[in-house]
Amino acid sequence: MNPTSPFEITRRDPSVNASAAFTPAAGFDPVPRGFALGAHATDPTAFDVAQHNTFIGHLTRQVKVGGLQITDRFFGLTSETPVGVESPFVAGQEVTLQKAKEIEAEGSAYLVLSGTGAIAANTAVGTKLSFYNGYLRQTQANETPNYILTAILPPMTPGGIRVRAEAA
């Protein structure tokens, strides 16, 4: 079966979801569903992008600066139909994170594909993965692993990289 989304939680963690405010960095709009967030370094009532040692969970919906506009409903921002299924979270307001026991993620919206810790088509199964600025990469020295690579899968987008990983 071909994947239908660049990010999926394939096995959910039974723990309770977490909610707090999240304001993405300037120019990072929209933040995709499934992006990894963690504890904020200075504000206990807010989330920040996940690092290896702060990861809490994955966004249950995308985050959009300013929320929906009327044109979003006409052109189908939230689904293939003009009405949409669910509205995105509004940047700066409360968002919800879900924990996972296993995920599938594809592409540069979720994975480090170049530079330090890059994930490639030949990355070995069993490689430990950690978050760096919300993106999953190969665990570096002195980092806490968040996931373990269990498979390199056929991508949704030809030439892309899609991984399956389970919680470490």
Beta strands, then each sheet from edge to edge (+ up, - down):
strand 1: 7-12
strand 2: 18-21
strand 3: 36-39
strand 4: 47-49
strand 5: 55-59
strand 6: 63-64
strand 7: 89-90
strand 8: 94-98
strand 9: 100-106
strand 10: 128-132
strand 11: 135-138
strand 12: 147-153
strand 13: 162-167
sheet 1: 1+ 9- 13+ 12- 10+ 11-
sheet 2: 2+ 8- 5+ 3- 4+
sheet 3: 6+ 7+
end
